[in-house]
Amino acid sequence: MHRTQSDLLLELDQRLRFEKLLVAISARFINLPPEQVDDAIIEAQRQICEHLDFDISSLWLCSNDTKQQMCLTHLHTPPDGPRPPADMDAAREFPWVYRQMMLGRTLNIVTEQLPPEAAQDREIRRSFGVKSAVNI
């Protein structure tokens, strides 16, 4: 496919606007009082989702202990989106993805294309309406 100069300029403008958003979000966290961090994360997730036209953004905390748990700490979904359980643990809920993440892999996942060994992950993702995701 041949891209026109106007297509390239539009893509460049979109990339520049996203980079400006990331700079603004990053600047907000400088000297932010600890009691305001959670709200700032949630707002950042909302802005990124709106900019990229994503439905869901989740942030997981990895523990440093020998269990290496990954627990959901922040979630942005549409107002009518599903609400996760209060203590969602990646190893329990998404065992296949969890194993891949613990190996240091970045995953670009389409729910319906997950391998057979990820059946539980697929079902839970379906229940939350997650069609695709990037896991870093």
C-alpha positions as CSV (number, residue, x, y, z in Angstrom):
1,M,0.0,0.0,0.0
2,H,1.3,3.4,-1.0
3,R,1.0,6.0,1.7
4,T,0.5,9.6,0.6
5,Q,2.2,12.6,2.1
6,S,-1.0,13.6,3.8
7,D,-1.2,10.1,5.4
8,L,2.4,10.4,6.7
9,L,1.7,13.9,8.0
10,L,-1.4,12.7,9.8
11,E,0.5,9.8,11.3
12,L,3.3,12.1,12.4
13,D,0.8,14.5,14.0
14,Q,-0.9,11.7,15.9
15,R,2.4,10.4,17.1
16,L,3.4,14.0,18.2
17,R,0.2,14.4,20.1
18,F,0.6,11.1,21.9
19,E,4.2,12.0,22.8
20,K,3.0,15.3,24.2
21,L,0.4,13.5,26.3
22,L,3.1,11.2,27.7
23,V,5.3,14.2,28.6
24,A,2.3,15.9,30.3
25,I,1.4,12.7,32.2
26,S,5.1,12.2,33.3
27,A,5.4,15.8,34.4
28,R,2.3,15.4,36.7
29,F,4.1,12.7,38.7
30,I,7.1,14.9,39.6
31,N,6.9,15.9,43.2
32,L,3.3,14.5,43.4
33,P,2.3,13.9,47.1
34,P,1.9,10.1,47.7
35,E,-1.8,10.4,48.6
36,Q,-2.4,11.8,45.0
37,V,-0.5,9.0,43.1
38,D,-3.5,6.6,42.7
39,D,-5.8,9.3,41.3
40,A,-3.0,10.4,38.9
41,I,-2.5,6.9,37.7
42,I,-6.2,6.4,37.1
43,E,-6.4,9.7,35.2
44,A,-3.4,8.8,33.1
45,Q,-4.9,5.5,32.2
46,R,-8.1,7.3,31.1
47,Q,-6.3,9.8,29.0
48,I,-4.2,7.1,27.3
49,C,-7.2,4.9,26.6
50,E,-9.1,7.9,25.1
51,H,-6.1,8.9,23.0
52,L,-5.5,5.4,21.6
53,D,-9.2,4.4,21.5
54,F,-8.6,1.5,24.0
55,D,-11.4,0.2,26.2
56,I,-9.3,-1.0,29.1
57,S,-6.1,-0.3,30.9
58,S,-4.7,-2.3,33.8
59,L,-1.7,-1.8,36.0
60,W,-0.3,-4.8,37.9
61,L,2.1,-4.8,40.8
62,C,4.8,-7.5,40.8
63,S,6.0,-8.5,44.3
64,N,9.7,-9.0,45.0
65,D,9.1,-12.0,47.2
66,T,9.7,-15.6,46.2
67,K,6.1,-16.1,45.2
68,Q,6.4,-13.4,42.6
69,Q,2.7,-12.4,42.7
70,M,1.2,-9.9,40.2
71,C,-1.8,-8.2,41.7
72,L,-4.1,-5.8,39.9
73,T,-3.7,-2.3,41.4
74,H,-5.4,0.1,38.9
75,L,-8.0,-0.4,36.2
76,H,-9.7,1.9,33.7
77,T,-12.7,0.5,31.9
78,P,-15.7,2.1,30.2
79,P,-18.4,3.3,32.7
80,D,-20.4,0.2,31.9
81,G,-17.4,-2.1,31.8
82,P,-16.9,-5.1,34.1
83,R,-15.4,-4.7,37.6
84,P,-12.7,-7.2,38.6
85,P,-12.6,-8.9,42.0
86,A,-10.9,-6.9,44.7
87,D,-8.0,-9.3,45.0
88,M,-7.3,-10.3,41.4
89,D,-4.0,-12.3,41.2
90,A,-2.5,-12.8,37.7
91,A,-1.1,-16.2,38.5
92,R,-4.5,-17.5,39.6
93,E,-6.7,-15.7,37.0
94,F,-4.4,-15.7,34.0
95,P,-1.9,-18.5,34.5
96,W,-0.7,-18.7,30.9
97,V,-0.1,-15.0,30.5
98,Y,1.5,-14.9,34.0
99,R,4.0,-17.5,33.1
100,Q,4.9,-15.6,29.9
101,M,5.3,-12.4,31.8
102,M,7.5,-14.0,34.4
103,L,9.8,-15.1,31.5
104,G,10.1,-11.4,30.6
105,R,8.1,-11.6,27.4
106,T,6.2,-8.7,25.9
107,L,2.9,-10.1,24.7
108,N,0.6,-8.7,22.0
109,I,-2.5,-10.8,22.6
110,V,-5.7,-11.3,20.6
111,T,-8.1,-13.1,23.0
112,E,-9.5,-15.4,20.4
113,Q,-6.1,-16.4,19.1
114,L,-4.7,-17.5,22.5
115,P,-3.2,-21.1,22.3
116,P,-5.2,-24.1,23.7
117,E,-3.1,-24.1,26.9
118,A,-4.4,-20.6,27.6
119,A,-8.1,-21.7,27.8
120,Q,-8.6,-20.2,31.3
121,D,-7.0,-16.9,30.3
122,R,-9.2,-16.7,27.3
123,E,-12.4,-17.4,29.3
124,I,-11.6,-14.7,31.9
125,R,-10.6,-12.2,29.2
126,R,-13.9,-12.9,27.5
127,S,-15.8,-12.3,30.7
128,F,-14.2,-8.9,31.0
129,G,-14.8,-8.1,27.3
130,V,-11.1,-7.9,26.5
131,K,-10.6,-8.5,22.8
132,S,-6.9,-7.7,22.6
133,A,-4.1,-6.4,24.8
134,V,-0.4,-5.6,25.0
135,N,1.3,-6.9,28.1
136,I,4.7,-5.4,29.0
